[in-house]
Every structure is written in C-alpha cells, then in structure tokens.
C-alpha cells in the first residue's frame, strides 16, 4: 500500500485523506462509480471527498474503510508504521487480503509452526 504524506492545516488534511481513499480505491481496482454506489452516495460527491473539497460524516468514513478494507488510522493518518512487524500492522494487511490470500497465509504460518 502506498504512503500518502500529510501536513497539519485542515485543507491539506482533507486533501490527504481524500488522496488515501483514492489510492486505496484504485489499488482495489474500483472506479469512483463502484465505490459511490456501494456507499449510496453520488459519484460527484465521492469525487469531492477524494479531492479534499468535502468532509463527509464519520459514518461515510466508516463505510469507506469497510469497503476498502482499511482501518480509520489509514484514512486519517496514512500508512505510517513505526514497526512494520507489529501485530496491528500485520492485522491491517490481512484485513486487505482476499479470503484466498488469508488461507495461503494461514497455511504458511501453520507450516512454519509445525516445523519448529
């Protein structure tokens, strides 16, 4: 997942949050139309969110996180890892995986533990 940097003024924060949403949406091969439909909002409204021109209600952010399989920390603060091997970071990555990917990871971990 790409890191999107942020600064402290409100306009920049909204732009960076919107950019993170756009980056993640594109990583999931979703169009604005796909995401807007899943959220029950218009495509122009989603475009305004992604461009940092509108700040939606928290419920919309929560739905975005669920659909894009990221946590609120990613949307609000970006992908900033102090220790990328931390369990919370690994959990976040797993949340972004497909069920097939999770099975592969599970089988790998099970095999590693069995061979200790």
BALUM-982655 format. One line per 4 residues: number of its first residue (from 0); for each residue x, y, z of N, C-alpha, C. Coordinates in nm, 2 decimals. Example, Ala and Ser with C-alpha at 12.3 -4.5 7.8 and 13.67 -1.06 7.14 Angstrom:
# BALUM-982655
0 = 1.32/-0.57/0.78/1.23/-0.45/0.78/1.32/-0.33/0.78  1.28/-0.22/0.71/1.37/-0.11/0.71/1.29/0.00/0.79
***
This chain:
# BALUM-982655
0 = 0.08/-0.12/0.00/0.00/0.00/0.00/0.09/0.12/0.00  0.05/0.22/-0.08/0.13/0.34/-0.09/0.11/0.43/0.03  0.21/0.51/0.07/0.20/0.60/0.18/0.17/0.74/0.12  0.07/0.81/0.18/0.04/0.94/0.14/0.07/1.03/0.25
4 = 0.16/1.13/0.23/0.20/1.21/0.34/0.10/1.32/0.38  0.11/1.38/0.49/0.01/1.48/0.54/0.08/1.59/0.60  0.01/1.71/0.61/0.05/1.82/0.68/-0.06/1.86/0.78  -0.04/1.97/0.86/-0.13/1.99/0.97/-0.25/2.08/0.94
8 = -0.25/2.16/0.83/-0.37/2.25/0.81/-0.49/2.17/0.76  -0.61/2.22/0.79/-0.73/2.14/0.77/-0.75/2.11/0.62  -0.72/2.20/0.53/-0.74/2.18/0.39/-0.65/2.07/0.34  -0.52/2.07/0.39/-0.43/1.97/0.35/-0.46/1.83/0.41
12 = -0.52/1.83/0.53/-0.56/1.71/0.59/-0.67/1.64/0.51  -0.77/1.72/0.47/-0.88/1.67/0.39/-0.83/1.62/0.25  -0.74/1.69/0.19/-0.68/1.65/0.06/-0.61/1.52/0.08  -0.53/1.51/0.18/-0.45/1.38/0.21/-0.54/1.27/0.24
16 = -0.65/1.29/0.32/-0.74/1.18/0.34/-0.81/1.14/0.21  -0.85/1.24/0.13/-0.91/1.20/0.01/-0.82/1.13/-0.09  -0.69/1.17/-0.09/-0.59/1.10/-0.17/-0.57/0.96/-0.13  -0.57/0.93/0.01/-0.56/0.80/0.06/-0.68/0.71/0.01
20 = -0.79/0.77/0.02/-0.91/0.70/-0.03/-0.90/0.66/-0.18  -0.86/0.76/-0.25/-0.84/0.74/-0.40/-0.74/0.63/-0.43  -0.62/0.64/-0.36/-0.52/0.54/-0.38/-0.57/0.40/-0.35  -0.63/0.39/-0.24/-0.68/0.25/-0.20/-0.79/0.20/-0.29
24 = -0.88/0.29/-0.33/-0.98/0.25/-0.43/-0.92/0.20/-0.55  -0.82/0.27/-0.60/-0.75/0.23/-0.73/-0.68/0.10/-0.71  -0.62/0.08/-0.59/-0.55/-0.04/-0.56/-0.64/-0.16/-0.56  -0.77/-0.14/-0.53/-0.87/-0.24/-0.53/-0.94/-0.25/-0.67
28 = -0.89/-0.18/-0.76/-0.95/-0.18/-0.90/-1.09/-0.14/-0.90  -1.13/-0.04/-0.82/-1.27/0.01/-0.81/-1.27/0.14/-0.88  -1.38/0.17/-0.95/-1.40/0.30/-1.01/-1.47/0.39/-0.90  -1.47/0.52/-0.93/-1.55/0.61/-0.84/-1.69/0.57/-0.84
32 = -1.74/0.53/-0.95/-1.88/0.49/-0.96/-1.91/0.37/-0.88  -1.82/0.27/-0.88/-1.83/0.15/-0.80/-1.84/0.18/-0.65  -1.74/0.26/-0.60/-1.74/0.30/-0.46/-1.86/0.38/-0.42  -1.89/0.48/-0.50/-2.01/0.57/-0.47/-2.13/0.49/-0.46
36 = -2.15/0.39/-0.55/-2.27/0.31/-0.55/-2.27/0.22/-0.42  -2.16/0.17/-0.38/-2.15/0.09/-0.26/-2.18/0.17/-0.14  -2.14/0.30/-0.14/-2.17/0.39/-0.03/-2.30/0.45/-0.03  -2.37/0.44/-0.14/-2.50/0.50/-0.15/-2.50/0.66/-0.16
40 = -2.39/0.70/-0.22/-2.37/0.85/-0.25/-2.35/0.87/-0.40  -2.35/1.00/-0.44/-2.33/1.02/-0.58/-2.18/1.02/-0.61  -2.15/1.00/-0.74/-2.02/1.00/-0.79/-1.95/1.14/-0.77  -2.02/1.25/-0.80/-1.96/1.38/-0.78/-1.93/1.41/-0.64
44 = -2.01/1.36/-0.54/-1.99/1.38/-0.40/-1.86/1.30/-0.36  -1.84/1.18/-0.41/-1.72/1.10/-0.38/-1.60/1.17/-0.44  -1.62/1.23/-0.56/-1.51/1.30/-0.62/-1.46/1.42/-0.54  -1.56/1.49/-0.48/-1.53/1.60/-0.39/-1.46/1.55/-0.27
48 = -1.50/1.44/-0.21/-1.43/1.38/-0.10/-1.28/1.35/-0.13  -1.26/1.28/-0.24/-1.13/1.24/-0.29/-1.04/1.36/-0.32  -1.10/1.47/-0.36/-1.02/1.59/-0.39/-1.01/1.68/-0.27  -1.06/1.64/-0.15/-1.04/1.72/-0.03/-1.13/1.84/-0.02
52 = -1.24/1.84/-0.11/-1.33/1.96/-0.11/-1.45/1.94/-0.02  -1.48/1.82/0.03/-1.59/1.79/0.11/-1.54/1.70/0.23  -1.60/1.72/0.34/-1.57/1.63/0.46/-1.70/1.56/0.49  -1.71/1.43/0.46/-1.83/1.36/0.49/-1.85/1.33/0.64
56 = -1.96/1.28/0.67/-1.99/1.24/0.81/-1.90/1.11/0.84  -1.88/1.09/0.97/-1.80/0.98/1.02/-1.85/0.85/0.96  -1.98/0.83/0.96/-2.05/0.71/0.91/-2.00/0.68/0.77  -1.98/0.78/0.68/-1.93/0.76/0.55/-1.79/0.71/0.55
60 = -1.71/0.77/0.64/-1.57/0.73/0.65/-1.56/0.58/0.70  -1.65/0.55/0.79/-1.65/0.41/0.84/-1.69/0.31/0.73  -1.79/0.35/0.65/-1.83/0.26/0.54/-1.72/0.25/0.43  -1.65/0.37/0.41/-1.53/0.36/0.31/-1.43/0.26/0.36
64 = -1.40/0.27/0.49/-1.30/0.18/0.55/-1.34/0.03/0.53  -1.46/0.01/0.56/-1.51/-0.13/0.55/-1.50/-0.18/0.40  -1.55/-0.10/0.31/-1.55/-0.14/0.17/-1.40/-0.15/0.12  -1.32/-0.06/0.16/-1.18/-0.06/0.11/-1.09/-0.14/0.19
68 = -1.14/-0.20/0.30/-1.07/-0.30/0.38/-0.94/-0.23/0.44  -0.96/-0.11/0.50/-0.86/-0.04/0.57/-0.92/0.00/0.70  -0.83/0.04/0.80/-0.88/0.09/0.92/-0.89/0.25/0.92  -0.95/0.31/1.02/-0.96/0.45/1.02/-0.83/0.52/1.03
72 = -0.73/0.46/1.09/-0.60/0.51/1.10/-0.54/0.54/0.97  -0.56/0.45/0.87/-0.51/0.47/0.74/-0.57/0.59/0.67  -0.70/0.60/0.68/-0.77/0.72/0.62/-0.73/0.85/0.69  -0.72/0.85/0.82/-0.70/0.98/0.89/-0.55/1.01/0.90
76 = -0.46/0.91/0.91/-0.32/0.94/0.94/-0.23/0.89/0.83  -0.27/0.80/0.75/-0.18/0.75/0.64/-0.12/0.62/0.69  -0.04/0.56/0.60/0.02/0.43/0.63/0.16/0.45/0.69  0.16/0.49/0.82/0.28/0.52/0.89/0.31/0.42/0.99
80 = 0.41/0.34/0.96/0.45/0.23/1.05/0.58/0.26/1.12  0.57/0.25/1.26/0.69/0.27/1.33/0.77/0.13/1.34  0.69/0.03/1.35/0.74/-0.11/1.35/0.65/-0.19/1.25  0.69/-0.21/1.13/0.60/-0.27/1.03/0.57/-0.42/1.07
84 = 0.64/-0.48/1.16/0.62/-0.62/1.20/0.53/-0.62/1.33  0.47/-0.51/1.37/0.38/-0.51/1.48/0.25/-0.58/1.44  0.20/-0.65/1.54/0.08/-0.73/1.51/-0.04/-0.65/1.45  -0.05/-0.53/1.50/-0.16/-0.44/1.45/-0.14/-0.41/1.30
88 = -0.02/-0.39/1.26/0.01/-0.37/1.12/-0.01/-0.49/1.03  0.03/-0.60/1.09/0.00/-0.73/1.02/-0.15/-0.76/1.00  -0.22/-0.73/1.11/-0.36/-0.74/1.11/-0.43/-0.65/1.00  -0.38/-0.53/0.99/-0.43/-0.44/0.89/-0.41/-0.49/0.75
92 = -0.29/-0.55/0.73/-0.26/-0.60/0.60/-0.35/-0.72/0.57  -0.37/-0.81/0.67/-0.46/-0.92/0.65/-0.60/-0.88/0.62  -0.64/-0.77/0.68/-0.78/-0.72/0.65/-0.80/-0.68/0.51  -0.69/-0.65/0.44/-0.70/-0.60/0.30/-0.68/-0.72/0.20
96 = -0.66/-0.84/0.25/-0.65/-0.96/0.17/-0.78/-1.02/0.13  -0.78/-1.10/0.03/-0.89/-1.18/-0.01/-0.90/-1.30/0.08  -1.01/-1.37/0.08/-1.02/-1.49/0.16/-0.92/-1.60/0.11  -0.89/-1.60/-0.02/-0.79/-1.69/-0.07/-0.65/-1.66/-0.02
100 = -0.62/-1.53/-0.02/-0.49/-1.49/0.03/-0.47/-1.52/0.18  -0.58/-1.50/0.26/-0.58/-1.53/0.40/-0.55/-1.68/0.42  -0.62/-1.77/0.34/-0.59/-1.91/0.35/-0.45/-1.95/0.33  -0.39/-1.88/0.23/-0.25/-1.91/0.20/-0.16/-1.87/0.31
104 = -0.18/-1.75/0.37/-0.11/-1.70/0.49/-0.13/-1.80/0.60  -0.25/-1.84/0.63/-0.28/-1.93/0.74/-0.20/-2.06/0.72  -0.21/-2.12/0.60/-0.13/-2.24/0.57/0.02/-2.22/0.59  0.07/-2.11/0.55/0.21/-2.08/0.57/0.25/-2.07/0.71
108 = 0.17/-2.00/0.79/0.20/-1.99/0.94/0.19/-2.12/1.00  0.09/-2.20/0.97/0.07/-2.33/1.03/0.19/-2.42/1.00  0.24/-2.42/0.87/0.35/-2.49/0.83/0.48/-2.45/0.91  0.50/-2.32/0.92/0.62/-2.27/1.00/0.61/-2.32/1.14
112 = 0.50/-2.31/1.20/0.49/-2.36/1.34/0.51/-2.51/1.36  0.46/-2.58/1.26/0.47/-2.73/1.27/0.61/-2.77/1.25  0.69/-2.70/1.18/0.83/-2.73/1.15/0.93/-2.68/1.25  0.89/-2.62/1.36/0.98/-2.56/1.46/1.05/-2.67/1.54
***
